[in-house]
């Protein structure tokens, strides 16, 4: 979907006279079933879409059940950030608001845009980019639009130096070539424009190092990360992001970003958290991990593992997270585009 007549983006790629709306009857064209879950059809090359032997095109499904998981994750991080949906110098980059453009790359089910667009002046325009259509195809405000295309296989469809803020979070399960993506994000940003990244660690941390009663959990996350690396993903990109933003260069050798900043937020998880104020976030953490385990099942089965072994591992993991005390790290980073 693209709009060449959009005054905010006169160089939108590829040229198109108008947006092409996606009706709900077209939604099935974007998905294919695997292990009773649904995955993005258009991550497959055109000549491989009907090949039953082709590798699963994503780590996580994109069906209704995973959208519910992503909503839980959105609420969890919002709570972890002190009931906020942003970090760093985000607000400063929205003023004056007239003509400002925020692009959310990998917008999931659109919750971040829907919430933030209600919290800032409506003169700020928002664009969400995702590989599949989800529920927010129409927004309450005309300053919000969701576009569906493969931003990894193509490039971000915004003109050079046309975006004020580029936001990408929870993409360690999705983006494979991070250098390519960051260079493309830098291309779109105006000089001084803001890039924002937020990534949740896949592994858990424990008060006394490794928890003896979390062996299945440790095995599960090690296995998932190993398979991800084998398939070209960077599961720990959150811990690498600051270095990448400080060192990534364009083809001429020029650094792309400056004023790099970061922060780490700790999200507790415990069925019986002794700190009353942390009990809500602990409950959300457990719910998120339980839903994540269910969504990881097809990915594990896609490696040829025996179903009973995968199901047994996931069941033990889901039991463990109700017994151990642990925490997750949400790592955020930001940087401004060099002039």
Secondary structure, 3 states (H helix, E strand, C coil): CCCCCCCCCCCCCCCCCCCCCCCHHHHHHHEEEECCEEEEHHHCCHHHCCCCCCCCCCCCCCCHHHHHHHHHHHHHHHHHCCCCCCCCCCHHHHCCCCCCEEEEECCCCCHHHHHHHHHCCCCCEEEEEECCCCCCCCCCCCCEEEEECCCCCCCCCCCCCCEEEEEEECCCCCCCCHHHHHHHHHHHEEEEEEEEEEEECCCCEECCCCCCCCHHHHHHHHHHHHHHHHCCCCCCHHHHHHHHHHHCECCCCCECEEEEEEEEEEEEECCCCCCHHHHHHHHHHHHHHHHHHHHHHHHHHCCCCCHHHHHHHHHHHHHHCCCCCEEEEEEEEEEEECC
